[in-house]
C-alpha cells in the first residue's frame, strides 16, 4: 500500500475476524466497484485463512498479533489511515452485508456535506428487511436513548457501514470504544461537537459466518452499550494546560 | 470473639509473609505489593487492638465488634481490588496500543521488503 498523498484520497477499511467464507469476494467486489480506492483488511487474529484470502484478492492486510475485538480492530485501521494521511475512510464489514455500490454515495456526502461522519442506514428510507426482531427492538431502544444525547435522530445507530473524514479519523485513532463500538462512537463524536448524517442503504444477508451478537449476548450487548453511552456522556474534555499564565495552544487537529 | 481475632491475626501475618516472599521472588512488583501489605497491616492492627475495634464499633453504632471487623475487612479488600481494576484497565489500554503499533510497523516493514 502506498502512502497517501493525493488530496481527497480515501481508504476502504474492512475489519475481519474469521471471515474466510466471504472476505475474498468482498474485497474483489469493492475493488471492482471502486477501483480508485485503497482497500485495507484488518485481520483481528483470525484462526482461518482470512488474511491470506484478503491478500490474494488484492487488499493490503494489517494483521493484529492477537484478537482485540471489533473496536480495537477498527481503531488499528483508523490509526494507520490517519498516519498515512488519508482524508476519508469508509468502513465496510467483511461478511458481505454492506453493498459496495453505496461506498461512493457515502463518500460523496462526506465530501460535500461538511459532516464528520456518514452512516449507511438501512432504516432511513428502507425497511431493514434483513434485521431480526430482537435486533430491531434493540435499535429502537438505542434510537430513543440517543435522540436527546445527539440532538438529532439517528435511524440506524448500530450500522457498521460508516465513513469518517480526517478530523473524525484523528479523534477515533486516539479514542475509540473497544466493544460494540458503533453506538458509543456517535457519543464520542458528539462530545467533540462533530456532525453526522445518514445515507439510505440497502443491506444484504451476510455471505458466510454468523453474527458475533447471538441471542444470548443480546441482553449483555444492550446493557454494555447503554452503560458505555452514559459513561461517554459523563466524560469531559480536559482543559488545556496553562503555560506561563496562558492557555497552551491546542494541539492542531 | 477472641478466636476470631486470633484467626484474623494469623491470616494477616500469612498475607504479609506471602506478599513479601512474592516480592522477593519477583512474582509481584513492589508497587503492587504496597496495597496488600497495607491491607495486612490494617487487619493486624484491628485484630490486636481490642480498644480500637471497640471504638470503631461504637462509632459505627454496632453492638457486636466482630461485625465492625468484618465490615472493615470488606472495605479494605474492596479498595485493593478496585485499585487492581484500575491497573488492569491501564495495562489493557497499553496492550492494545502496543498490539496496534506492532501490526502497523509489521505492515510497513513487509511493504518495504516487497518493494525491494
Interface residues (C-beta under 8 A of the other chain):
Chain A: X1 X42 X60 X61 X62 X63 X64 X65 X66 X68 X72 X75 X76 X79 X80 X83 X178
Chain B: X96 X99 X100 X102 X103 X104 X106 X107 X111
